[in-house]
């Protein structure tokens, strides 16, 4: 039996199953640096270390020893199926018969990094920037497609001492497709603990990135809250409709609303001038999404739109009006069809922000 075991990013993050499989193994095979992390689990066992670049040799050894009837733990950092040893093993395994294999999952760098940064993952792509086995054009194509799709992107193996081009090319693509203020998180693995940085795409320093760094680039909706990256999923946050909002939409549905800048309003401009007042009261309130500038007033459970100007931009109003009529037939729809309204909001934020 060969167990391909993911030991996670650190000894402390190993799963119970991975721990047990290594303890039950007769032979443990892996890269020396990874074996060092689990030294306490391998005492009294045969331990075989091989260097970077000797992945195929490790697999052949594992297969040979397992065919002798011994239990082999083939160790991989993170998760063995994510740029790990599982892929190599199955590629070589096609040459042999009757080799029993199990893959023991582990915590991969994407989820480990995300946990340290806050809650930045929604739909996301994981891309390795190592061009040792992958052509640079293939890497660029993947980065561009992920950027176009507005996926949160996690970069593995971003930069080596002499391998700097892939990260530089990826950065150029991201700057073309993402705003300069897009949140970016970095986690560097260090012996004394992880180094965590939250910055923006514009302020990202490529020089500070190395092979032990994982980079996470947010999408259109990602925001920073008290130093943590958050990518909201769009959950509905119930709140009674305010009487003033109800009065506003009674007039709106009756065709008595004001489109564009309401210069006759005694409060104009409420926000930065000029502003579009078509939706003086936001049809998505409370969105609970800080990516456009809103925020909770702590301990009062009130959502403040003071910092959000998106709803008052001409292109946002135009996008919303294109489909709002299909969703909003009467005042009750502001509450009864809130999930559909929030989906419309996401669509328009993506196309206009």
Helices and strands as residue ranges (DSSP letters): E 2-6, G 11-13, H 16-24, E 27-31, H 32-37, G 39-41, E 46-50, H 55-66, E 72-76, H 85-93, E 101-104, H 109-117, E 118-119, E 124-128, H 136-148, E 152-156, H 165-177, E 183-188, E 195-200, G 206-208, E 213-217, E 222-225, E 228-231, H 243-253, G 290-292, E 295-297, E 302-304, G 310-312, H 314-327, H 333-336, H 338-352
